[in-house]
Amino acid sequence: MAEVYGSVYLDEGKVSGKVYYEHKGYDFFGFPAEDDVAANYVDLFPYTEQVQNRFGLNAEFLTAFKDEEKLNFGVGLQYEHFTDDIYVTENDVLISAEAKIRRGDGFWSLKSSFDYFATDGITSMEELGRMFERNTLVWNLNPQYSLKTGQLNLKLGLNTVLAMGDDSEAKLYPDIAVDFEAIDGIMTLFAGLDGDLKMNNYNDIIAENPYVYSGLNVVPSNQKYRLFGGVKGSLSSNSSFKLSAEYSSVDDQYFFMQRNAGAANADYSGTTYSNKFDVVYDDISLLRLGAEVSIGWTDKLELNSSVWFNKYTLDKQAEAWHKPEFEMNVNATYAFTNDLDFQAGVNILGERPVSIGSTVKTLDAVYDLSIGANYRLNKHFTAFGKVNNLFADKYYQWDGYLSQRLNFLLGVKVVF
């Protein structure tokens, strides 16, 4: 993994850009079941290794006029080329623009983007592995009006999504948020309503679960609405908190499931191996309750933590496969000197249900402790390192795939 990025600050604006490359190679676990014979299956996925390559570039220009009654605007371009080592090539181009101007006590703004992705090598399960392309253009238009008066902040907007091509959809979502400062400088109440259409292109899916079969096609997920609210504020001059609740309704939410021959929940049995993941869909409701705390113990020590409880209500599936009810992250940073700082953290992922044929089992909870450090050698060079799964714990993030035991990341950042 390598990237080069930078910014140029103008009198009243900024130009920034980035070029990056990422390579990831790994093996599939597993072996054919003993009772599989050639007459019983069509072996679509005989490969045992996979590689992901991503190359991309981003460029952005933003104005920064101090006079808010002048029109501030920005334009951006992103391009990413993705390939796996089996079938798939995907190109994604995103062009975005935004503008904002103040009139009286309020701000008028408009955001718009065109996102075109073309995926070659999608596998057709209905036609026993025939390859086809998926080409989609998504136009997003988001006008907003925001008002800031004393203790009240209000945002009124619409999120319009128009997908054309192989995924034809037209959706309109509210984009509303309100903050009210109930106690000056101490406590703020907030609430809102929004929604979105997630396209689920192959690059995003394999980044989430690297053990899907090459060419898996996942249909878009429609988050019809998300209603949220809560309270946030300050515990002290250097500490803050946030308590929140979210309730959303999603059509065609995907869940990962192993595609093994004869699986009761699989819509098609097309492989001798039970080590590559497919998805199943359901229309769901999701309730999320969360708490976040940031505490500055001293000038050198800072603690950040978050915890979430998730409650899925499903129409068809027996369980929310591979989804935890409980998530927790705790991270601490200690500045030992001006040039050396240390980090420590623990990520906790609760038990998750998985389907094995017609039976349901539960993956144990994950407790992953990590430590790291950054050392600034001089104004040009900073070395960094991180050790994950410090106690070399055996756990499964995906059914059938043990995590890497103790592993580490080393790197260097160069500023010029």
Steps between C-alpha positions, in 0.01 A plus 500: 500500500639840401358845446621850417283797590531872541331838515576847367345788694402804296400845625134399513494134411670164504602240243561144621569165342599139566632203305498154661554130437394203713576131451348219706558128446358209702384138491158340528469232766300180466477185290230305311244313707548122492156425354536742210518320167531653155141423401363703793650840433637749251837611633494877445760598759796258493764765581674511838678839487386858451667838444359851523668795325380859534648803328340840537536875492305787653510873426299781661476878491318697772459874544524656847360852481484660843196700392222240538274704269733408215436171324737234630526198274701187438552239229653155529604204288564143621603199295566144615603195299444164671586147394487167675712204388212290365237670285415856602616842380321813624546867414331770707493873414344754737456869411365718779418867553365712785409863559399698811398861563362693795182705479388662826520252788491198271720316252388363165706212366493248218699179464498283191699204370520262206637155584556257212627148563555223246557145622616226263499136611175480700392136542147402393385225736184440294708422191760278671785743515455708184684832535335836435558870565331735745497869400329763714494879515374653825401866515463645848349846561481639854363857550501630859400800706660540844414755766708594805328728750614503861436161654338344192666347194270370228571322171230435239592309187419231246721217380411403142657185357456398136671178387513423128627200309498147640371628836206725416364672811355842582478591870423811702599519867462770766815654641393673821696571818445726801722587797377684808744619768297423812773601746749755372838333433400182682215309333349498150200300379501381138271310262467433130358300213681383184548203266721375218547249220814285536612361164706204637751483215742207501801701622313601817368149563837321471661769717246416772530121463805382302374140487206555262520318168642699210227682310239507777225744399318672788189705423463854644370541855233762554513668839147641478548712809722541804355678801760607757525709813678540829695728725861620487707736708806570710608333821779754546713735292682202342238223519180433305224241468227393258198274556305410189227276362430408137212316338517414131308299245700335219383302198732238347750504786764235423645245742804282431453124494728219385397362161535130571335217312160420649483800733139545607516878466692515170297565186744303285753224570789552263830410662682207654641735763321656795770764542378787279226738605183602322227730633136462591257792524230618732291810569594606850452750778804590708508666842841628612577644845839658549720688745825684428738662748820698446707587808818701521647371826804726470667706230678183390240224549174475305237223509228439239237228526175398331247223553205395281208260548327376184154344476399351163139424406484280190226385263641177352838407643519314831788719622706803397790286375848617607355813665583568869255632756785667691802705383754690709820696430734653756812691393757693701781730381794610714744769385822391667697784341439749223645247255380168644146386576347163584156354431311209649155373420256214523228411248218276620255336265213306653379153411370459144259237359600294194316235300648156435257315276174488695663569838593826670815547701661801665848642450666594828554863591818668377743679734784657301762701691745718308792729583689745283742791489600795281851647512582825324862468389510856363272739315508276192482143633262326742519126571195313624414150612201307628456152648152343472351205686766542765404184689485293178140410571320249278179653371281494191391817329348291220373146542774250412780760497717538806646846541868561462665450835745763623574725201662837449521798266809712449536810284650841445343834417705748295411870491662725241 
